[in-house]
């Protein structure tokens, strides 16, 4: 069992190499072991590319026969952009398949392991399952609901302020926390802010890492009346990612036309306002195969997101500073709640130091990143 865990951990680490690069597919890693020796390794590097099992089989070649396969997700058994991994494993003559978790995709969901069993291959699941679920929490949410996994990011002082009363906010947190924030941008499909953030700060919303530029997320601006200036950084900068302006049906036609001419994609969310229905927006983004969204706006958009019930996870940076002041803004605005029983409860919370700051993460539901999977 210790050896099994060791090889599965190796597979999980391989899968994580493709973090932020496989959407809307999961991250998957595979390790082939024969006679106590690793004979093949592989991972799913990008959507449309070879699946982890196929990459590992190609690495192992003839040594795959009678090997044990450690894979972080149940092998697929359906035809998509690539063929079924179950067929490849059966053809290679592997002896045993150990999966960390069943595939939540309804097209698979236990069928893959059953096909392997019917072919005479020992097939089991559940080894390091919690770690596998955490790795693919985005995929689990998206494939079961067709809506993106939503992370709310905030950076506050110890007393819960995001700026001083005069509006100064650069920088509350230190270099390590800000670098981590850019790694989050690199990890998720899209970044979402409200138009007020664009008007006040003119941000670029790109992923700037120390070693590379990073993968820029799709930029989503919640802008009910299409007020985003056409000369904004979100529209004029060079980036492989595009910008979506989410408006409602009351937005002026001429403003939408000018934004489209500036290169923006316009999504008109049903409803006359006064704001944008964020829950409906998430449905529309899911239809575009956007599987994850990082909310990085100010207090208004954060409050609206929590009120709409779209937030799955928080990433809350806390700096050891006290700002104070009745007029200093907080991270969640809006009407708020009148009863504590209506407060958003955070579950599975963890805290980690980042330089002089701390990062608090957690989930807005008891299930966290878990879902009910079928029994074999």
C-alpha positions in Angstrom: 0.0 0.0 0.0 2.9 2.4 0.8 4.3 1.8 -2.7 0.8 2.3 -4.3 0.6 5.7 -2.5 4.0 6.6 -3.6 3.3 5.9 -7.3 -0.1 7.7 -7.1 1.5 10.7 -5.6 3.9 10.7 -8.5 1.0 10.6 -10.9 -0.7 13.5 -9.1 2.5 15.6 -9.3 2.7 14.8 -13.0 -0.9 15.9 -13.5 -0.3 19.2 -11.7 2.3 20.1 -14.3 -0.6 21.1 -16.6 -2.4 23.3 -14.1 -4.3 25.9 -16.0 -3.7 24.4 -19.4 -6.2 21.6 -19.9 -9.6 23.4 -19.6 -12.3 22.2 -20.0 -10.6 18.8 -19.5 -9.3 17.6 -16.2 -5.6 17.4 -15.2 -4.6 13.7 -15.3 -1.3 12.0 -14.6 -0.3 8.3 -15.2 2.6 6.1 -14.0 3.3 2.6 -15.3 5.1 0.3 -12.9 6.4 -3.2 -13.6 8.5 -5.4 -11.3 8.9 -2.5 -8.9 10.3 -0.2 -11.6 8.7 2.8 -13.2 8.5 2.0 -16.9 6.4 4.8 -18.2 5.1 8.2 -17.2 2.8 10.8 -18.8 0.3 13.5 -18.2 -2.5 15.3 -20.2 -0.6 18.5 -21.2 -3.5 20.4 -22.9 -7.0 20.0 -24.2 -7.0 18.0 -27.4 -3.7 16.4 -26.7 -2.8 12.9 -25.8 -4.4 11.7 -22.5 -2.2 10.8 -19.6 -2.6 7.0 -20.1 -1.8 7.1 -23.8 1.3 9.3 -23.1 2.5 6.9 -20.4 2.0 3.9 -22.7 4.0 5.6 -25.4 6.7 6.2 -22.9 6.7 2.5 -21.7 6.4 0.9 -25.2 6.5 -2.9 -24.9 7.3 -2.7 -21.2 3.6 -1.8 -20.6 2.5 -5.4 -20.9 1.6 -6.8 -17.5 2.3 -3.4 -15.8 0.3 -1.7 -13.1 -1.1 1.7 -14.1 -1.5 4.4 -11.5 -3.8 7.1 -12.9 -5.3 10.1 -11.1 -8.7 9.8 -12.8 -10.7 6.8 -14.1 -9.7 6.1 -17.7 -12.2 7.4 -20.3 -14.3 5.0 -22.3 -15.9 7.3 -24.9 -14.8 8.9 -28.1 -14.0 12.7 -27.9 -11.2 14.5 -29.6 -9.1 11.4 -28.7 -10.0 7.7 -28.5 -11.0 5.8 -25.4 -8.1 5.2 -23.0 -9.7 1.9 -21.9 -9.1 0.5 -25.4 -5.5 1.6 -25.3 -4.9 0.0 -21.9 -6.5 -3.2 -22.9 -4.5 -3.3 -26.2 -1.3 -2.7 -24.3 -2.0 -5.7 -22.0 -1.7 -4.0 -18.7 -2.4 -6.2 -15.7 -3.8 -3.7 -13.1 -5.3 -0.2 -13.1 -5.4 1.9 -9.9 -7.4 5.1 -10.2 -7.4 7.9 -7.6 -11.1 8.7 -8.3 -14.0 7.8 -10.6 -14.6 10.2 -13.4 -17.6 12.5 -12.6 -18.3 12.9 -16.3 -21.7 11.1 -16.9 -20.2 9.6 -20.1 -17.7 7.7 -17.9 -18.8 7.6 -14.2 -17.7 4.1 -13.4 -18.1 2.6 -16.9 -14.3 2.9 -17.6 -13.3 0.7 -14.7 -16.1 -1.8 -15.5 -14.9 -2.1 -19.1 -11.4 -2.9 -17.8 -12.7 -5.5 -15.4 -14.7 -7.1 -18.1 -11.4 -7.4 -20.1 -9.8 -9.3 -17.2 -7.8 -6.3 -15.8 -7.9 -5.7 -12.1 -9.3 -2.2 -11.6 -9.8 -0.3 -8.4 -10.3 3.4 -7.4 -10.1 5.5 -4.2 -6.4 5.8 -3.6 -5.5 9.4 -2.6 -9.0 10.4 -3.7 -9.2 13.6 -1.7 -6.0 14.8 -3.2 -7.3 14.0 -6.7 -10.6 15.8 -6.0 -8.8 18.9 -4.9 -6.6 18.8 -8.0 -9.6 18.7 -10.2 -12.2 20.7 -8.3 -12.7 22.9 -11.3 -13.4 20.0 -13.6 -15.7 18.4 -11.1 -17.9 21.5 -10.8 -17.9 22.2 -14.5 -18.6 18.7 -15.8 -21.5 18.1 -13.3 -23.2 21.5 -13.6 -22.0 23.0 -16.9 -21.2 26.1 -14.9 -17.7 27.5 -14.0 -16.0 27.0 -10.7 -15.8 30.5 -9.1 -13.1 31.7 -6.8 -13.5 35.0 -5.0 -10.1 36.7 -4.3 -9.7 39.6 -1.8 -6.7 41.3 -0.2 -7.4 43.1 3.1 -5.7 44.6 6.1 -6.1 42.9 9.4 -9.1 45.0 10.2 -10.8 44.2 6.9 -10.0 47.2 4.7 -9.1 47.1 1.0 -8.0 50.7 0.8 -7.6 53.9 3.0 -10.4 56.5 3.2 -8.6 58.4 0.5 -8.7 55.4 -1.8 -5.0 54.4 -1.6 -4.7 50.6 -2.0 -1.2 49.9 -3.4 0.0 47.9 -1.8 -1.8 46.3 1.2 -0.1 43.0 0.7 3.5 42.2 0.0 5.4 40.8 -3.0 4.8 37.1 -2.2 1.1 37.6 -1.9 0.9 39.6 -5.1 2.9 37.0 -7.0 0.6 34.3 -5.7 -2.3 36.3 -7.0 -0.8 36.3 -10.5 -0.3 32.6 -10.3 -4.1 32.3 -9.7 -4.7 34.3 -12.8 -2.4 31.9 -14.7 -4.4 29.0 -13.3 -8.0 29.9 -14.0 -9.8 30.4 -17.4 -11.1 33.9 -16.7 -10.8 36.9 -14.4 -13.9 38.9 -13.6 -14.1 42.5 -12.3 -16.8 45.2 -12.3 -16.6 48.3 -14.5 -15.9 50.5 -11.5 -12.5 48.7 -11.1 -11.8 49.4 -14.7 -12.8 53.1 -14.4 -10.8 53.6 -11.2 -7.6 51.6 -11.8 -7.5 50.9 -15.5 -5.9 47.4 -14.8 -4.4 45.1 -17.4 -5.7 41.9 -15.7 -2.8 39.8 -17.1 -0.8 37.1 -15.5 2.7 38.4 -14.8 5.0 35.8 -13.3 8.7 36.3 -12.3 9.9 33.7 -14.8 7.4 34.1 -17.7 4.5 36.3 -18.8 2.0 33.5 -17.8 -1.2 32.5 -19.4 -3.5 35.5 -19.5 -7.0 34.7 -18.4 -10.0 35.8 -20.4 -11.0 39.2 -19.1 -14.7 39.6 -18.1 -16.0 43.1 -17.3 -19.4 43.3 -15.6 -20.7 46.5 -17.1 -24.4 46.7 -17.3 -24.5 50.0 -19.3 -21.3 49.4 -21.4 -19.3 52.2 -19.8 -15.9 50.6 -20.3 -13.7 53.1 -22.2 -12.5 51.8 -25.5 -8.9 52.9 -24.6 -8.9 50.8 -21.4 -5.9 48.5 -20.9 -8.2 45.5 -20.9 -8.9 46.3 -24.6 -5.8 47.8 -26.0 -3.0 45.6 -24.6 -1.4 42.7 -26.5 -2.7 39.5 -25.1 -3.6 36.0 -26.3 -6.8 36.3 -24.2 -9.7 38.3 -25.2 -12.1 40.6 -23.3 -15.8 40.0 -22.6 -18.1 42.8 -21.7 -21.2 41.5 -19.8 -24.0 44.0 -20.2 -27.8 43.8 -19.8 -30.6 44.6 -22.2 -30.6 48.3 -21.2 -27.1 49.0 -22.4 -27.0 51.6 -25.2 -26.6 50.1 -28.6 -24.0 52.6 -29.7 -21.8 51.9 -26.7 -22.0 48.1 -27.4 -21.1 48.7 -31.0 -18.0 50.9 -30.1 -16.8 48.2 -27.7 -17.2 45.5 -30.3 -15.3 47.7 -32.8 -12.5 47.9 -30.1 -12.2 44.1 -30.0 -14.5 43.2 -27.1 -16.9 40.4 -27.1 -20.3 41.5 -25.9 -22.5 39.2 -23.8 -26.0 40.6 -23.2 -27.3 38.9 -20.1 -31.1 38.7 -20.0 -32.7 41.3 -17.7 -33.2 45.0 -17.8 -31.0 45.7 -14.8 -30.1 47.8 -12.9 -27.2 45.3 -12.8 -26.1 42.1 -14.5 -27.6 38.8 -13.3 -24.4 37.1 -12.3 -26.0 33.7 -11.9 -27.2 33.8 -15.5 -23.9 35.1 -16.6 -22.2 32.0 -15.2 -24.6 29.8 -17.2 -23.6 31.7 -20.4 -19.9 31.4 -19.6 -20.3 27.7 -19.1 -21.9 27.4 -22.5 -18.6 28.9 -23.8 -16.7 26.2 -22.1 -15.2 28.6 -19.6 -14.8 26.3 -16.7 -13.3 28.6 -14.0 -13.6 32.2 -13.0 -11.5 34.3 -10.6 -13.3 37.3 -9.2 -10.9 40.0 -8.5 -13.1 43.1 -8.3 -13.9 45.5 -5.6 -16.4 45.4 -2.8 -19.5 45.9 -5.0 -18.8 43.0 -7.3 -17.7 40.7 -4.4 -20.9 41.5 -2.6 -23.0 40.8 -5.7 -21.2 37.5 -6.3 -21.9 36.3 -2.8 -25.5 37.4 -2.9 -26.0 35.6 -6.2 -24.6 32.4 -4.6 -22.1 31.8 -7.4 -18.9 31.7 -5.3 -17.4 28.2 -4.7 -14.1 29.1 -3.0 -12.4 32.0 -1.4 -8.7 33.1 -1.6 -8.4 35.8 1.0 -5.1 37.5 1.6 -4.6 39.2 4.9 -1.9 41.7 5.6 -0.6 42.4 9.2 -1.7 46.1 8.9 -4.5 48.1 10.6 -5.9 50.9 8.4 -9.0 52.0 10.4 -11.4 54.7 9.5 -15.2 54.7 9.0 -14.8 55.7 5.4 -12.1 53.1 4.5 -13.8 50.6 2.2 -14.2 46.9 3.0 -14.0 43.9 0.6 -17.8 43.1 0.5 -20.3 45.9 -0.1 -24.0 46.0 -0.7 -26.9 45.8 1.7 -25.4 42.9 3.6 -27.4 40.7 6.0 -29.6 41.4 9.0 -29.2 38.1 10.7 -26.0 36.2 11.4 -27.6 32.9 10.4 -27.6 34.3 6.8 -23.8 34.9 6.8 -21.7 33.0 4.3 -20.1 30.2 6.1 -16.6 29.0 5.1 -15.8 25.3 5.3 -12.5 23.3 5.0 -10.6 26.5 5.8 -6.8 26.5 5.6 -4.3 29.2 6.4 -0.8 29.5 4.9 1.9 32.2 5.3 3.0 34.1 2.3 5.9 36.4 3.2 4.6 38.8 5.8 1.0 38.0 4.8 -1.4 35.1 5.2 -3.7 33.4 2.7 -7.0 32.0 3.9 -8.7 29.5 1.6 -12.0 27.7 2.0 -15.2 26.7 0.4 -18.7 28.1 0.6 -20.4 24.7 1.0 -19.9 21.8 3.3 -19.2 19.5 0.4 -16.2 21.7 -0.7 -14.8 20.2 -3.8 -16.5 16.8 -3.2 -19.3 15.3 -5.2 -21.3 12.1 -5.0 -19.7 9.5 -7.3 -21.3 6.2 -8.3 -20.3 3.0 -6.5 -18.8 0.2 -8.6 
